[in-house]
């Protein structure tokens, strides 16, 4: 395997490239943890960030090392968005460069707009949009210097469809989706692809389901596949988008939602009945 600290050869065929020096934000649990583990392999360096759960991040680091990769753990609080730039720079320095960024940090809300304070609005938008911009910009600068790379933003089905009580979350994820498209246009000439993955309901702490097994036993009438998703199902798509095989994929948003968006106005993880399946 190529030395993980070496600068990628821009003359390599795209399929020969692999994620060697990776940062995954929000890697202490859920989707971030699953992505970090999926991208770990011998010779790779995986930078992991955490906000409130250091023990969770250390558990992820242990899994990453168990797969033969080096793990680097850093604290990141994106309520101070410029700290995203600093932490990405620090991890890139520790790994000898950076060629892959997965942005999984995020927070949400369940407050109606008429009841929301400006401080609540700003906290969600700061983390989900402003912080993502700072991380993306810093990472892209390292990738330009290194000859290319991959950026994947974890957005949400609410990048595409609104939800009552989630105004700042929907606004931030929608904005992040368009930031991904703009970055894809601007960074393509540098050999950098930028894509989004838009999960539906995934069994993670953010949805009140702490990394539970979901492939059986959880009925979700409002989702065509009738269950929540597993974080590893998100990570599988992220792993592809970070690979050399995805070199011709950029500016796209990949829903991984069990078909929920396809249902349109009939959809919803809150539904209690399968009646929608019958005319």
C-alpha positions as CSV (number, residue, x, y, z in Angstrom):
1,X,0.0,0.0,0.0
2,X,1.2,3.5,-0.7
3,X,2.7,5.4,2.2
4,X,-0.2,7.1,3.9
5,X,1.8,10.3,4.3
6,X,2.8,10.6,0.7
7,X,1.2,13.1,-1.6
8,X,-1.2,11.4,-4.1
9,X,0.2,11.3,-7.6
10,X,-2.1,13.4,-9.8
11,X,-1.2,11.1,-12.7
12,X,-2.7,8.0,-11.0
13,X,-5.8,6.6,-12.6
14,X,-8.7,7.8,-10.4
15,X,-9.7,4.3,-9.4
16,X,-6.2,3.8,-7.9
17,X,-6.8,6.6,-5.3
18,X,-8.0,5.8,-1.8
19,X,-8.7,7.8,1.3
20,X,-5.4,7.9,3.1
21,X,-5.7,10.8,5.5
22,X,-9.3,11.3,6.6
23,X,-11.1,13.6,9.0
24,X,-14.6,12.6,10.2
25,X,-16.4,15.2,12.4
26,X,-18.9,14.0,15.0
27,X,-17.3,10.6,15.1
28,X,-18.1,9.8,18.7
29,X,-21.4,8.0,17.8
30,X,-23.9,7.2,15.2
31,X,-23.3,8.0,11.6
32,X,-19.9,9.6,12.2
33,X,-18.6,6.6,14.1
34,X,-19.9,4.2,11.4
35,X,-18.1,6.3,8.7
36,X,-14.8,6.5,10.6
37,X,-14.8,2.7,11.1
38,X,-15.8,2.0,7.4
39,X,-12.9,4.2,6.2
40,X,-10.3,2.7,8.5
41,X,-7.8,0.3,6.9
42,X,-4.1,-0.5,7.3
43,X,-1.9,2.4,6.4
44,X,-4.6,5.1,6.7
45,X,-4.9,7.9,9.2
46,X,-8.4,8.7,10.6
47,X,-8.9,12.0,12.4
48,X,-12.0,11.9,14.7
49,X,-13.7,14.8,16.4
50,X,-16.1,14.9,19.3
51,X,-18.2,17.6,21.0
52,X,-19.6,16.3,24.3
53,X,-18.7,12.5,24.3
54,X,-15.0,12.0,24.6
55,X,-15.5,8.4,25.8
56,X,-17.5,7.7,22.7
57,X,-14.7,9.2,20.5
58,X,-12.1,7.0,22.3
59,X,-14.3,4.0,21.6
60,X,-14.4,4.9,18.0
61,X,-10.6,5.3,17.9
62,X,-10.3,1.8,19.4
63,X,-12.4,0.4,16.6
64,X,-10.4,2.3,14.0
65,X,-7.1,1.0,15.4
66,X,-8.6,-2.5,15.4
67,X,-8.9,-2.2,11.6
68,X,-5.2,-1.3,11.3
69,X,-5.5,2.5,10.9
70,X,-3.9,5.3,13.0
71,X,-6.5,7.3,15.0
72,X,-6.2,10.9,15.9
73,X,-8.8,12.4,18.3
74,X,-9.6,16.1,18.7
75,X,-12.3,18.1,20.5
76,X,-14.5,20.2,18.2
77,X,-17.3,22.7,19.2
78,X,-18.9,24.1,16.1
79,X,-21.0,26.6,18.1
80,X,-17.8,28.4,17.5
81,X,-17.6,27.8,13.8
82,X,-14.0,29.1,13.2
83,X,-12.8,26.4,15.5
84,X,-13.6,24.0,12.7
85,X,-10.9,25.5,10.6
86,X,-8.4,25.2,13.5
87,X,-9.2,21.6,14.3
88,X,-9.1,20.5,10.7
89,X,-5.7,22.2,10.3
90,X,-4.4,20.5,13.5
91,X,-5.5,17.0,12.4
92,X,-4.1,17.6,8.9
93,X,-0.8,18.5,10.5
94,X,-0.8,15.4,12.7
95,X,-1.6,13.1,9.7
96,X,0.9,14.7,7.3
97,X,-1.9,16.1,5.0
98,X,-5.6,15.6,4.3
99,X,-7.4,14.0,1.3
100,X,-10.8,13.2,2.7
101,X,-13.4,15.0,4.8
102,X,-16.7,13.6,6.1
103,X,-18.8,16.2,7.9
104,X,-21.1,14.4,10.3
105,X,-21.3,16.9,13.1
106,X,-24.8,18.3,13.6
107,X,-27.6,19.3,15.9
108,X,-31.3,20.0,15.5
109,X,-34.4,21.5,17.1
110,X,-38.0,20.6,17.9
111,X,-39.4,24.1,18.4
112,X,-42.0,25.9,16.3
113,X,-40.7,29.1,14.7
114,X,-43.1,31.3,16.7
115,X,-41.7,29.9,19.9
116,X,-38.0,29.9,19.0
117,X,-35.5,32.3,20.3
118,X,-32.8,33.8,18.1
119,X,-30.2,32.0,20.3
120,X,-31.8,28.6,19.5
121,X,-31.8,29.5,15.8
122,X,-28.2,30.6,15.8
123,X,-27.0,27.5,17.6
124,X,-28.4,25.1,15.0
125,X,-27.3,27.2,12.0
126,X,-23.8,27.8,13.5
127,X,-23.2,24.0,13.9
128,X,-24.9,22.7,10.8
129,X,-24.0,25.3,8.3
130,X,-21.4,27.9,9.5
131,X,-19.3,25.2,11.1
132,X,-19.5,23.0,8.0
133,X,-18.3,25.8,5.8
134,X,-15.3,26.4,8.0
135,X,-14.4,22.7,8.0
136,X,-14.9,22.4,4.3
137,X,-12.9,25.5,3.4
138,X,-9.9,24.4,5.6
139,X,-10.0,20.8,4.3
140,X,-10.2,22.0,0.6
141,X,-7.1,24.1,1.0
142,X,-5.1,21.1,2.2
143,X,-6.6,19.0,-0.7
144,X,-5.6,21.6,-3.3
145,X,-2.0,21.5,-1.9
146,X,-2.2,17.6,-2.0
147,X,-3.5,17.3,-5.5
148,X,-7.1,16.4,-4.9
149,X,-9.5,14.7,-2.5
150,X,-13.0,13.9,-1.4
151,X,-15.6,15.8,0.7
152,X,-18.8,14.3,1.9
153,X,-21.4,16.3,3.9
154,X,-24.0,14.4,5.9
155,X,-27.1,16.5,5.3
156,X,-30.6,15.0,5.8
157,X,-33.8,14.2,3.9
158,X,-34.7,17.7,5.3
159,X,-32.2,19.1,2.9
160,X,-35.0,18.4,0.4
161,X,-38.2,18.4,2.4
162,X,-39.4,20.5,5.4
163,X,-40.4,19.3,8.8
164,X,-42.6,21.1,11.4
165,X,-40.5,22.2,14.4
166,X,-37.2,21.9,12.5
167,X,-37.0,25.4,10.9
168,X,-33.3,26.1,11.6
169,X,-32.3,22.5,10.9
170,X,-34.1,22.5,7.5
171,X,-32.7,25.9,6.6
172,X,-29.2,24.8,7.5
173,X,-29.3,21.5,5.8
174,X,-30.8,23.0,2.7
175,X,-28.1,25.6,2.7
176,X,-25.4,23.0,3.2
177,X,-26.8,21.1,0.2
178,X,-26.4,24.2,-2.0
179,X,-22.9,24.8,-0.5
180,X,-22.0,21.3,-1.6
181,X,-23.1,22.0,-5.1
182,X,-21.2,25.3,-5.3
183,X,-18.1,23.8,-3.8
184,X,-18.3,20.9,-6.3
185,X,-18.2,23.4,-9.2
186,X,-15.4,25.5,-7.7
187,X,-13.2,22.6,-6.6
188,X,-13.5,20.3,-9.5
189,X,-10.5,21.8,-11.3
190,X,-8.4,20.8,-8.3
191,X,-9.4,17.2,-8.4
192,X,-11.8,17.5,-5.5
193,X,-15.2,16.0,-5.5
194,X,-17.9,17.3,-3.1
195,X,-21.1,15.4,-2.4
196,X,-23.9,15.1,0.2
197,X,-25.5,12.1,1.7
198,X,-29.1,12.8,3.0
199,X,-30.2,10.2,5.6
200,X,-33.7,9.6,6.6
201,X,-34.5,8.2,10.0
202,X,-31.4,6.4,11.3
203,X,-31.1,4.6,14.6
204,X,-28.7,6.9,16.4
205,X,-28.5,8.9,19.6
206,X,-29.8,12.0,17.7
207,X,-33.1,10.2,17.0
208,X,-33.3,8.7,20.5
209,X,-32.1,5.3,19.3
210,X,-28.6,4.6,20.5
211,X,-27.0,2.6,17.8
212,X,-29.6,0.0,18.0
213,X,-29.9,-2.9,15.6
214,X,-32.7,-2.0,13.3
215,X,-32.8,-4.6,10.6
216,X,-35.8,-6.3,12.3
217,X,-38.3,-5.6,15.0
218,X,-39.0,-1.9,14.4
219,X,-42.1,-1.1,12.3
220,X,-42.2,2.3,10.5
221,X,-45.4,2.5,8.5
222,X,-44.5,5.8,7.0
223,X,-41.3,4.5,5.3
224,X,-41.5,2.2,2.3
225,X,-39.0,-0.3,3.7
226,X,-40.9,-0.1,7.0
227,X,-37.9,0.3,9.3
228,X,-35.3,2.9,10.4
229,X,-31.9,2.8,8.8
230,X,-28.7,1.6,10.3
231,X,-25.7,4.0,10.5
232,X,-23.6,1.4,8.6
233,X,-26.0,1.8,5.6
234,X,-25.1,5.5,5.5
235,X,-21.4,4.7,5.9
236,X,-21.5,2.3,3.0
237,X,-22.6,5.1,0.6
238,X,-20.0,7.5,2.2
239,X,-17.3,5.0,1.7
240,X,-18.1,4.7,-2.0
241,X,-18.2,8.5,-2.4
242,X,-14.7,8.7,-0.8
243,X,-13.2,6.1,-3.0
244,X,-11.4,6.4,-6.3
245,X,-14.4,4.6,-8.0
246,X,-16.5,7.8,-7.4
247,X,-14.2,10.1,-9.2
248,X,-16.9,11.1,-11.7
249,X,-19.5,11.8,-9.0
250,X,-19.7,15.4,-7.7
251,X,-22.3,17.9,-6.7
252,X,-24.9,15.2,-6.0
253,X,-27.1,14.6,-3.0
254,X,-27.7,10.9,-2.2
255,X,-30.8,10.2,-0.2
256,X,-30.5,7.1,2.0
257,X,-33.9,7.1,3.5
258,X,-35.7,3.8,2.8
259,X,-37.7,5.5,0.0
260,X,-39.2,8.1,2.3
261,X,-38.6,11.1,-0.1
262,X,-40.1,9.1,-2.9
263,X,-43.4,8.9,-1.0
264,X,-43.7,12.7,-1.1
265,X,-46.5,14.1,1.0
266,X,-47.5,10.6,2.1
267,X,-44.2,10.1,3.9
268,X,-43.3,10.4,7.6
269,X,-41.6,8.4,10.3
270,X,-44.4,9.5,12.6
271,X,-47.1,7.5,10.8
272,X,-48.7,4.7,12.7
273,X,-50.5,2.9,10.0
274,X,-49.7,1.2,6.7
275,X,-53.0,2.4,5.2
276,X,-51.1,4.6,2.7
277,X,-50.0,1.4,0.9
278,X,-53.6,0.8,-0.4
279,X,-55.5,3.2,-2.7
